[in-house]
Amino acid sequence: MLNPNLDDIQLTREEYERYSRHLILPEVGLDGQKRLKAASVLCIGTGGLGSPLLLYLAAAGIGRIGIVDFDIVDSSNLQRQVIHGTSWVGKPKIESAKTRILEINPNCQVDLYETRLTSENALEIMKPYDIVVDGTDNFPTRYLVNDACVLLGKPNVYGSILRFEGQATLFNYEGGPNYRDLFPEPPPPGLVPSCAEGGVLGILPGIIGLIQATETVKIILGKGTTLSGRLLLYNALNMTFRELKLRPNPERPIIEKLVDYEQFCGITQAKEQEAKRLMEMQEMTVHELKELLDSGAKDFVLIDVRNPNEYEIAKIPGSVLIPLPDIEQGSGVEKVKEVLNGHRLIAHCKMGGRSAKALGILKEAGIEGTNIKGGITAWSREIDPSVPEY
């Protein structure tokens, strides 16, 4: 409905006042505001990107907003997911988002899909909407959203963030490129860390999410130059913007159906390999570690493979910091050998994944070790609450 019959769309007296700053813009005007009211936008995710773009799409007067999310609000979300508040911790994100949207603009129709987007439901969920905005944070879902948009002929407003850097563009619009032109093949699982692993400046998703909201509004209005064919790169530390040109690849595979994107991205295989590795790996619980520490035993060394800044936040008494990147590069392997000096090795990280990876590398170097299940997060929750959980 990007070309609605504007005679069928009417604004109320309250809406004339609410959108007055839009109405006096020649590029928007009455016709443009009617287009916004007639438009429907589906947002995948109500996290760092979804939060700001939903707020501003609602304020702009988008008539119908759909939200797909199955997560609950966690206190760690509040640093960047500004649509949620402290009182919503532990409750569904989509309910929090709807409540806030209707506080901003009660004229919006808000449709909720409290489910994981899958190959089985994506086409049905996305079909009724004019535009899809991708606020996800993982490769399988990004490929899924892209392919579904291609099959349905929907514009895909894309954004991604990590640490201090973000990017945004518009896919599948007026013959322009799609996500597979940017990433023909997914990166190996684990190569690109998530925000939970790598961190993110809380302000960053606000910038990228608002760029996505701006592109969405421009598509609806049919005004300006969109980001189709241009990948916008933003560096918050340097406060710089760069552009890369994107072009459709004439040799890219034709998308004919939705597939198993976990398998396509290697996630299924990686999980199987990880499960096999964990079955072969020695593990101990934080309670067993506590008993060992309390016993005064001196025949082991506890290695912490997190990053130095994480070690400053919280640490288990007596642990020795040797970051995983050092172990991967080889220098850390030599340091582990040095500190062990014949003792047995116990390793931990935040939740157990990085230390398992470190132990796998060390095993290849001839060093056997034991992994702490749940890492320092389990230690904080089950043994010592005074240790900060982050």
Phi, psi and omega in degrees: 000033179288348174234069185285163170281103187292340178294338181275351183256125179235145175260142175280168177301320179296323180289324175302318180289317182299318186259022187302324181288337171283316187297332181273356173278122179302328182285345177249286178062190182293317180298318181295319180292327175294322177298319179296320180292327181279346188280155175231134184228133176254126178253123177268103179103140176238043180265222184299318180278316182297327183300301182292323183291325177294319179302314185279331173294320177296314180296328181288342177102023175299128187289323182225124180237124174255146181228128176247120177192148180232010185268167173249159181287128176245151182300331179289345178287332193291345179291341184215338184268080196287352177283342182259153179236170183302323182292347181262002179300130181089359181246163183300136179297321183294326177291319176300314182296316181298316180301314181292319179300315182289337172291323179285315184211097181291354179280349182282140167269124183244117178257133183247136176233090183276078183201160172282133177288126183227172177295337181280329186246351189299312184296319180294318181291318188278336188304319185287353189256149180286319187224142175246133178246123185268108177248028184273173185227023180215152186292318179304317182289326178296318177294321178298311180299316180300309185294323178294321178295321178297313181295327183266350183072035181258141170295142182239106181271113192251144172207152174210156185217152172193130177058254180245009186236145178218165178214154180210150175196180178237122181256155171057045182235120176051047177080007181282180183291163172240182187301328181288344173282333176278315180232086179301324178231143178290150176290159178302143179306134178089348182291318179259115182289154174280171177297329178294330180268319186261345181085164178203136173295126188301331182283332187305310180297337175297316179296308184292319179298323179287329172297318177298318179297320180297315179298321180299313180296319179297321178299315182295318181284337185069034184238154173076186179252122182278176177274006177302126182084002179227127175260116181269123181250130183237131176243111184289326180295319181266353185050057180233148173240136174229160177233141171240140178280139176240135178229148175298137178268113183296345182260004181293149180299145177283130179276113183250337181200166175277145184237187174277102188281338173296317179289319179302322181271003178080008183291317181300313180296320181295322178294320179295317179295320179295318179298319179295319180295320180292326178296326181275346185268141175287137180226157171217154179276167178293332178291321177293324176295318179300316179298320180295315179295319181292335181287345181079014180299143182242013187263017181218163173232130179263114181259133175253119186259013178286178178280156183305321181293328176290323179296328178290330181290313184202145179210154173270131183307134177087358181283153179245127183276119170222096188301146179305317178304324178293321179294319179296326181276350176106327182295326180291330178298316179294323179292322177299314178302321183293315184284333180294309177049045178092351180277166178277154186256133170234134184231149175212164174220215180287311184227000176115342184287312181292323179291326175296319178296317179298318180294328176295319178294317181293327178298320178296335178270006177089015182247112177274151180203174180242136182261143177270116180295126177085350176058205184289340175296315177295323177300316180294319184283326190250338184244307187224093181296345179288343175283119183301138174258131185232000000 
